[in-house]
Every structure is written in structure tokens, then in C-alpha cells.
Amino acid sequence: MTALLALAPLVVALVASVLTLAVRSWPRFQRAVSVVSALVYVVSVGALAWTVVFAPDASALVYQVGGWKAPFGITLVADALAAFMLAVSAVVVLFTVVFSVPYIDPENQQVYYHPLFHFLVAGMTGAFLTGDLFNLFVWFEVMLMTSYVFVAFYGGARHTAAAVRYVVLNIVGGALMLLAIGGLYATVGTLNMADMAARLGAPGVDAAPVVGLTALLLAAFALKAGLVPFQFWVPSAYRAAPLPIAAVFAGASKKVGVYAIIRLYFTVLGDANVTTEVPLVGVDSPLAFLAPVLLVMGLVSIVVGGVGAVSRKRLDGLLAYSSIGQIGFIVVPIAIAAGTSSASLRHLGVLAGLVYALHHALAKSLLFLAAGTIRDAAGTTRLAELSGLGERSQVFSVTVLVGSLSLVGIPPLAGFFGKFLVFTTAADQFATARVAGSSIVLGVLLLGAVLTIIYATRVWVGSFWGAQSDRVELATLDGLQVAILVGLAAVVVAVGLGFEPVYQFADAAAEAAIDTEGYVTAVGPGGEP
Amino acid sequence: MTLAIALTVGALFTMGTFLLLRDDLVRVVWGVAIISQAANVYLIAMGGIEEGTFDLVPILAGHGHDAGGVETADPLVQALVLTAIVISFGMTAFALVLSYRAYEENGTMNVTEWAGGDQ
């Protein structure tokens, strides 16, 4: 019976999308249904997290769809890692859907905003929960299809142009993913992740062909995560989408890509070994292949995102570039974890990546929503036309300040722990197992942190200090929107102050991510159909 | 047979990539459609290709009873490709509708002349 709990968030999201579609003739009712569904979603994720992580007899929940045992059926696996990612996105989802009600104009909400929003949530939830590689592809597509519509939402010249670029890029990414999945099926003989992990981890099995095929998957996942060199779609798509949706993209959708990288390489391929000599690569495990590739992608992302954010003229463009850089901060410790042979450093690296992902989801969605409030009130997000917002509304300014300071990493906000753990990982590697480039990693991380301070300061000095510009003088900030922002800012502060249980949760998630054996045992592939 | 399939997949990818890199939007949409189909053909080939004979029905031969030592095609990849076809069909339809709207808004089919700018 408890195994059904693994299904709960998925069912809630799917039912919510159908319901909001069915009741669209009653707009007020539809909005209420949408918000209540988001609340129920949060409750179901909370119950799931409690059962999987915090309860006295906590263990991973496995649901075999249709009663078909793994590896023959599709398996849904809610372990600590999936629960952690779900919890992160649930917070973002709740605040953005509530924020959308006063932000998006009523006609647009009525037509398709709410159903699509919940389909997007369903896509993310499915991707986090599935234990089957092809099913992961399907959930990715569910998530992407709704995001295409959101990028083209306003239907103007700029929006449709951004949407076409986004669609073409992601269809090609989807084709790559399909190629990799087909190849993996042909070489390993299964698509169930646990079964694949068991087969590849068996002694004497050579995982050499898997390295190249999973590299294709890495490209597809990095495209979703918006890592350099796959970041080109990010700024235009984020700017074209409605700002609450940009908050979901930056806060939750991108994390699906990061999650998939962790799940695939650490959980599924964690025990795999390469025994043959692979020309040009020369590695002894898929993780050893991932480490340098992901490290370079992460470091370049930090620089590109930081420099790009410093030079933007608009707040939303700045935030979009900033999220490219912040994804770099998430994957750098994960890359270090992949490259190390020490079990404790591997654990710390994954943990740092997860905590940073949590912090980024909260802070960046807060800032995107705040940008929405500014656009709604002042009619623009051009930094040059904004100044003196601080005088206009102190409460609003404080929420943005909290978001910016968290992004910079000031204690006791959530961002401090993220930055702290990322730097601890890098410093640990520098101190204990120094390899070529350890100091460069630390240097780039520091540069990224400085760039973050620069662009956060730029926003603050540019739009909150100084005399009120004409637009700001005429602006009226929506009280309800500001109240929602205050709520989200309170979460950022609360996560920082009450970090102990959050750390416990992330710790369990990191443990689940690298515990291949535990994952295989929980799913138990090899049963009779 | 295997060689023929390999050549087909190669040719489809070549064609798709060529079209994808054009300026004209319709060609780009054609390109992504062909690339999706190439991936589908590749996927079906991953189940192992068995040349059909008079006593061999590709899927049903081993269904529900012993196949009697006859090699049959893998039904799983066929299930996968069916899903993939539906997805790529939906994507292509959406891409075409989106292209038309993008053409109306931007006034040209040449993607290099479109509104851009991420400032």
C-alpha cells in the first residue's frame, strides 16, 4: 500500500491538469483548483519524503506499474534522491502557481495556462520517479512539449522566434537521446536502470561500449540543464516565457537534467568498469570519463554565465545568464565527485551539488518572480529605466535583497551552505588528492563567486538605490505578488536557519545517489514476469 | 540486410542534418522530421534484424508459446519505436503550426532575419 505513495505526486499532477482543463468555463474556480492542486502536490511530496527519508523505518518506495515486475514492466522508484529533487521542485511549483494567479492576465490563464502548468509538473515528476531509461525519455518529452508552448506563450515575433529555436534544438536532443537508448538496449539488453546497473556491475563485464553511448545521453541531459556548450537556447527562451514559468524552468526543469546526470552516472554506472583500452579516452570506468568532461563544462558555464550576466541590460536576461553560471556551480562538485576515488569525497561532492541545486532553485525562482513583479508594475525590466525601487516599497526590496544575498552566499541564508559545501569539496580535492588543474578549479569557482557579487550588486545599485525613475514613480506594486515573494524569501531564510533537517535530507539523497547496490536491491530486477 | 539498414540510417541523418542547416524554416522543419525518423529506423534496427522467411511471422512467432528455436524479432524495440513515432509526429505537427505563426509574426521564412537578441 505504501508503494502507491510513490505514484501519488504523479497522479496529483496529472489529475490537476485534466481538472483545470475541464473547469475552464469557470475561471475563478479553475484558478482555485489549480492552487489547491499545487498544495495537494506539496503535501503528497512531503508524505513521500517523510516515508522515504525521515520515518523511523524509512526505505525507498518501489512501484511496479501494472504489477509487471522489473525488469519487464516500468518501475517507479522513489528513493531519497528522487524525493529530494521532488521536494525542491514542489516548493518552486507551489509559489509560482500562486504567483501566476495575480500575474498572468485572466484570459490567458483561462485558455491553457493552468493545464499546461500541471502537465509541466507531471513531466518533471515522472522524470524524477521513473526507473526505466525509455520512460525517462517519454517524461522528458512531456516536460519539453509543455515548455515549447510556454516559450511561445505570448506569441509575438521575439517569442515565436525563440520558441522555434528551442523546439528545433530539443528535437535534435531528443533524437540523440533515442539513439543512446537504442544503443544501450542493444549492448546491455535491458532498459530498466536497476537491471542495467546490476548487469554492468557484475564482475568481469566490460562497460566500454556504454561509455560512448552514455556520452550521447550526457549531451542530451546537458542540453536540458543548459550547460555550456549547450546553453544557447537559455537566454532567449527564458526571456520569451512568462516570468513565473522562467522561475520554474530555472528552479526545477533545469534540475531534471542535473538529476538525470547524477542518476545515470552515479547510480546506474557507478559499479561499471572498463577493461579494454579505449582509444583517445583511456579511462577505467564511465565515471572517470564523466569527471573531466563535466568539470570543463561546469567551469566554462560559470565563466560564460557570470560574464554574460554582468553585461546584460535587462533584469530577466541577467537572471537567465546567471542561471547558466549557477548550474556550473552545481555540476563542478559533481564532476569532482566523479573523478575521485575516495568514498567520502564522492559523497561530499554529490551532497554539495544537491544542496546548491536546492539553494539555486529557491533563490533564482524568487528573483525571477520579483522580476515579474517589477515588469508588472513598471512595464519594463531594463535596468537603465529602473531606479529607486527601494524607496517605492521597502518590503519588496528586502525580498529581492534576501534573494540576491542568498545567491552571493551570505550566512545564514540557504546560499551560504551551498557555496560553503561547493568550496569545501574543491578545497578537499586540492588538499588531499591534488591532480592537474585543482588550483584552476578553485580559481574559477572564486572568479564565479566574485562575478555573482558584481551582478547582484549591479541589480541592487541600479534598480533599488537612487532617485526614482519616471516609470518607478508611476508604478504600483501588486500587494498580493509582494506577499507571495515575502513567503518565498521566508523559505530561503528558514532553510538557512534550520539547515539541520535539510542537510539530513540532502545527505540521505547523496547516499542514495552513490549506493548502486541499494538501488538494485530495492528494485529487485530479475523477477518473473 | 544489416548493411542496407545502416546505409539508410546514414543517408537519413545526412539528409536531415543538411536540411537542418538551411536558412529556410520549412527546410529546417523537414530536417528535424527526417532526423527523428532516422532515429526511429536506428531504434528498430537495435532489436536485431532477421530476414523474413515463409514460416516466420516477425512478432507473433514466439508469442505465448515456445518459438521452437526460431529466431524472432525483438518486440520491445517495436513498442519503443511506436511511442517514439507518436512523439515525433506530435512534435512535427507542433513545429509546423509554430512555423506558420513565427512566419506571420516575423514576416519572413528566413530564420537568420528573425528577431533575436537576448539583451
Interface residues (C-beta under 8 A of the other chain):
Chain A: F134 V138 E141 M145 Y148 A152 G155 G156 A157 R158 H159 T160 A161 A163 V164 R165 V167 V168 I171 V172 G174 A175 L178 L179 I181 G182 G183 Y185 A186 L191 P235 S236 R239 R312 K313 R314 G317 A320
Chain B: L20 L25 V28 V32 I35 S36 A38 A39 N40 Y42 L43 A45 M46 G47 G48 L76 V77 L80 T83 A84 I87 S88 G90 M91 F94 A95 L98 S99 R101 A102 E105 N106 V111 W114 A115 G116 G117 D118 Q119
